[in-house]
Amino acid sequence: MAAVTSSSLYHKFHPSPLAYSYSSNSSIESSSFFATKSIKLSKTRRSSSIYRAIKTQNAATKQAKTPAEEDWKIKRQVLLEKRVRSVEAKEALRLQKENNFVILDVRPEAEFKEAHPEGAINVQIYRLIKEWTAWDIARRAAFAFFGIFSGTEENPEFIQSVEAKLAKDAKIIVACSAGGTTKPSQNLPEGQQSRSLIAAYLLVLNGYTNVYHLEGGIYNWLKEGLPSVSEE
C-alpha cells in the first residue's frame, strides 16, 4: 500500500495557487462579461427608450393644420384643377384693354371707393356685419376687444350679385387688396389665401369659365401707377 504523505493530503484538500488563480480569474472574467453585456443592453434599452420618447414628443409637438388651413388646401386644389391663372398688374391692364376682361374688385365698398382700377366693378365678398341680433352684437364686441371696429362676415349674396352683372362666360380678373398666391414657397407650401382667390374659387364652382386672378392685388396696381379712379 502506498503511503499517504501529509504533502499529498494538503494538495488534495488545498488546490494549487495556480488552479485557484485560474478559477478566480474565470469567475471574475465571466462576471465581468455578463456585467458588460448587461450594461450594453441597458444602454441600448435606454437609447431606444430615449429615441421613442423624442419621437413621441416630436409627434405630439408637431402642429396640426387648423380647419382654415385644411379648407384653403381644398380651395387651392380646385383653383389649380380649374386652371385659374394669376396675372401681374400690367398684364391685367393689357387684358382689360385688348381682350375685354373685366376687373372684379371684391374688396369692401369703402375700400373700393378710395381707389380702384379704372373700369372695375365692385362686388364685396365680405361685408360689414349689418344685423343687430344678440349674436351679432356679441360678435361686434369681440371684434372691438381685438381692436377691429369694422367686423365683417361672408357676403351670402356674392354669387347672386356677380350673376346680376356678369355672364357665366365673361372674362374676369378677380382682385383684392394684396392678392395672395397659389404658388408654393418654402414658408408657405400651400401658397397664401386671399379674398380674391376665395372669390375665384366660388366663381369657378358656380360655372364661370374664364376666371383669372390679380397677383399682388390692387396694392401692386396702384404701386405701378396704372389707371385708377376714386369715388370720394
C-alpha positions in Angstrom: 0.0 0.0 0.0 1.3 3.4 -1.0 2.0 5.7 1.9 -0.1 8.8 2.1 2.0 11.8 3.0 0.9 14.9 4.6 2.0 16.7 1.5 -0.4 14.8 -0.8 -3.2 15.3 1.7 -2.5 19.0 1.6 -2.8 19.1 -2.2 -6.0 17.0 -2.1 -7.8 19.5 0.0 -6.0 22.6 -0.9 -5.9 23.4 -4.7 -2.7 24.8 -6.0 -2.4 28.6 -6.2 -2.3 28.3 -10.0 -5.6 26.4 -10.0 -7.2 28.8 -7.6 -5.9 31.8 -9.6 -7.4 30.3 -12.8 -10.7 29.6 -11.2 -10.9 33.0 -9.6 -10.0 34.8 -12.8 -12.5 32.7 -14.8 -15.2 33.7 -12.4 -14.2 37.3 -12.5 -14.0 37.3 -16.3 -17.3 35.6 -16.5 -18.8 38.0 -14.1 -17.2 40.9 -16.0 -18.5 39.6 -19.3 -22.1 39.4 -18.1 -21.8 42.7 -16.3 -20.5 44.4 -19.5 -23.2 42.7 -21.5 -25.8 43.8 -19.1 -24.5 47.4 -19.2 -24.6 47.4 -23.0 -28.1 46.0 -23.1 -29.1 48.6 -20.5 -27.6 51.4 -22.6 -29.3 50.0 -25.7 -32.6 49.9 -24.0 -32.1 53.4 -22.6 -31.1 54.7 -26.1 -34.2 53.0 -27.6 -36.4 54.5 -24.9 -34.9 58.0 -25.4 -35.4 57.7 -29.1 -39.0 56.6 -28.7 -39.6 59.4 -26.2 -38.2 62.0 -28.6 -40.1 60.6 -31.5 -43.3 60.7 -29.4 -42.6 64.2 -28.2 -41.9 65.4 -31.8 -45.2 63.8 -32.9 -47.0 65.5 -30.1 -45.5 68.9 -30.6 -45.9 68.9 -34.4 -48.5 71.5 -35.1 -51.6 70.1 -36.8 -53.2 72.1 -39.5 -56.1 74.3 -38.5 -59.6 73.9 -40.1 -58.9 77.1 -42.0 -55.7 75.7 -43.4 -57.3 72.5 -44.4 -60.2 74.4 -46.0 -57.7 76.6 -48.0 -55.8 73.5 -49.2 -59.1 72.1 -50.7 -59.9 75.5 -52.4 -56.3 75.8 -53.8 -56.6 72.3 -55.3 -59.8 73.3 -57.1 -58.2 76.5 -58.4 -55.3 74.5 -59.8 -57.6 72.0 -61.4 -59.7 74.7 -62.9 -56.5 76.4 -64.2 -57.2 79.8 -62.7 -54.3 81.8 -63.9 -52.6 84.6 -61.9 -51.5 87.7 -63.8 -49.4 90.7 -62.9 -50.9 94.2 -62.8 -49.6 95.3 -66.2 -50.7 92.1 -67.9 -54.2 92.6 -66.3 -54.3 96.1 -67.8 -53.4 94.7 -71.2 -56.1 92.0 -71.0 -58.6 94.7 -69.9 -57.8 97.0 -72.8 -57.3 94.4 -75.6 -59.4 91.3 -74.7 -62.4 92.8 -72.9 -61.5 91.4 -69.5 -63.5 92.8 -66.6 -61.7 93.5 -63.3 -63.9 92.3 -60.4 -62.8 94.1 -57.3 -64.1 92.1 -54.3 -62.9 94.4 -51.5 -65.4 96.1 -49.2 -67.2 99.0 -50.8 -65.4 101.7 -48.7 -62.0 100.4 -49.9 -63.2 100.3 -53.5 -64.4 103.9 -53.3 -61.0 105.1 -52.1 -59.2 103.9 -55.2 -59.8 101.2 -57.8 -58.7 100.3 -61.3 -60.5 102.3 -64.0 -63.4 100.3 -65.3 -63.5 97.9 -62.4 -66.8 96.7 -60.9 -67.3 96.0 -57.2 -68.9 93.0 -55.5 -67.6 92.6 -52.0 -67.0 89.0 -50.9 -67.1 90.1 -47.2 -69.4 92.7 -45.9 -69.9 94.6 -42.7 -72.0 92.9 -40.1 -75.4 94.5 -40.6 -77.7 92.7 -38.3 -78.4 93.6 -34.6 -79.3 90.3 -33.1 -77.8 89.4 -29.7 -75.3 87.1 -31.6 -74.2 89.9 -33.9 -73.8 92.4 -31.0 -71.6 89.8 -29.3 -69.6 89.4 -32.5 -69.1 93.2 -32.7 -68.0 93.3 -29.1 -65.5 90.5 -29.8 -64.1 92.4 -32.8 -63.8 95.6 -30.7 -62.0 93.7 -28.0 -59.3 92.9 -30.5 -59.2 96.5 -31.9 -61.2 95.7 -35.0 -64.2 98.0 -35.1 -65.4 97.1 -38.6 -66.3 93.5 -38.2 -67.0 91.7 -41.4 -68.8 88.5 -42.4 -69.1 86.4 -45.7 -71.4 88.0 -48.1 -74.2 85.4 -48.7 -75.3 87.3 -51.9 -71.9 87.3 -53.5 -72.6 85.0 -56.4 -76.1 86.4 -56.9 -74.7 89.9 -57.2 -72.0 88.8 -59.6 -74.5 87.0 -61.8 -76.6 90.2 -62.0 -73.6 92.0 -63.5 -71.5 89.4 -65.4 -72.5 86.4 -67.6 -71.0 83.0 -67.0 -68.7 83.3 -70.0 -67.4 86.7 -69.0 -63.7 87.2 -68.9 -62.9 88.1 -65.3 -59.8 89.1 -63.4 -60.6 88.9 -59.6 -58.8 91.5 -57.4 -58.5 92.3 -53.7 -56.0 94.3 -51.6 -52.9 92.0 -51.6 -53.9 89.2 -54.0 -52.5 86.1 -52.3 -51.0 83.3 -54.4 -51.4 79.7 -55.2 -47.7 79.3 -55.8 -45.9 77.3 -53.1 -42.8 78.6 -51.3 -40.6 77.3 -48.5 -42.5 79.1 -45.8 -45.9 78.7 -47.5 -46.1 75.3 -49.2 -49.8 75.8 -49.9 -49.4 79.4 -51.1 -51.3 82.2 -49.4 -55.1 82.5 -49.5 -56.8 85.9 -50.0 -60.2 87.3 -50.7 -59.7 87.3 -54.4 -58.6 83.7 -54.5 -61.6 82.7 -52.4 -63.8 84.7 -54.8 -62.2 83.0 -57.8 -62.9 79.6 -56.1 -66.6 80.5 -55.7 -66.9 81.7 -59.3 -65.5 78.5 -60.9 -67.6 76.4 -58.6 -70.7 78.3 -59.9 -70.0 77.8 -63.6 -67.7 80.8 -64.5 -65.2 79.5 -67.1 -62.8 82.5 -67.7 -61.5 83.4 -64.3 -58.1 85.0 -63.7 -56.6 86.3 -60.5 -54.7 89.6 -59.9 -51.2 88.8 -58.5 -50.2 91.3 -55.9 -53.7 92.8 -55.8 -54.8 96.4 -56.0 -51.7 97.3 -54.0 -49.5 96.4 -56.9 -51.8 98.1 -59.4 -51.6 101.4 -57.6 -47.8 101.0 -57.0 -47.3 100.5 -60.7 -49.1 103.8 -61.3 -51.7 102.2 -63.5 -55.0 104.0 -64.3 -57.2 104.3 -61.2 -60.1 106.4 -60.0 -61.6 107.4 -56.7 -65.3 108.0 -55.8 -64.7 110.0 -52.7 
